[in-house]
């Protein structure tokens, strides 16, 4: 099997694996919908007082909420990605088996995570988004080109999200129990991705800083493409730049971790 077919098979396996958890998926759809309702009514009250907060009108703000609910599990912003399993394999020592595979560790888990993400987008993201934009006044584009541009931004967001979480998982080589790092990553991810409030709302220097961080590639960037508030090509360059930086950094940390395994294992 050539390399491309190998990683495609890994991605397909990741998709099928998460597709078996039907009850969990249904529960996730319900949870995302309820959480979306809470956020929507909060946003409606806030935008009633300040109609163009962050440069969005009320319909755009509503759409932003449901984009966030569609991407929450897709991008594992609150956890639930392959990093949990990877950290457990590091902790138990099973990672040594992964290192003996005739495949790159980083790319193997990237393929698995992409398969997971695609399923979560289709299985857990579409229904809450459709519900939200049908029930509430929303700003949904009618042209296919905008949707295609949005989906490509989501794919890049998947890679950026994996790059962040791969680095978090690798911390287990040194910390063994990475629970604290994972929880910190969740908190930073929620705040800096725009999951709680759009990053456009943040004032002054704080807004500039959070919009320049990689987490803004996860939700804010794709949402702005869908809402027509960002140039798709500039967004792609920003996301791809962070994807390269994070994957290269992950490669360097992986190399250091591999040497650590070899030293510890003799």
Secondary structure, DSSP 8 states (H G I E B T S, - for coil): --HHHHHHHHHHHHHHHHHT-HHHHHHHHHHHHHHHHHHHHHHHHHHHHSTTGGG--HHHHHHHHHHHHHHHTTTTTTS-STHHHHHHHHHHTTHHHHHHSSS-HHHHHHHHHHHHHHHHIIIIIHHHHHHHHHHS------SHHHHHHHHHHHHHHHHHHHHHHHHHHHTHHHHS--HHHHHHHHHHHHHHHTSSS-GGGS-HHHHHHHHHSGGGGTTHHHHHHHTT-S-HHHHHHHHHHHHHHHHHHHHHHHHHHHHHHHHHH-
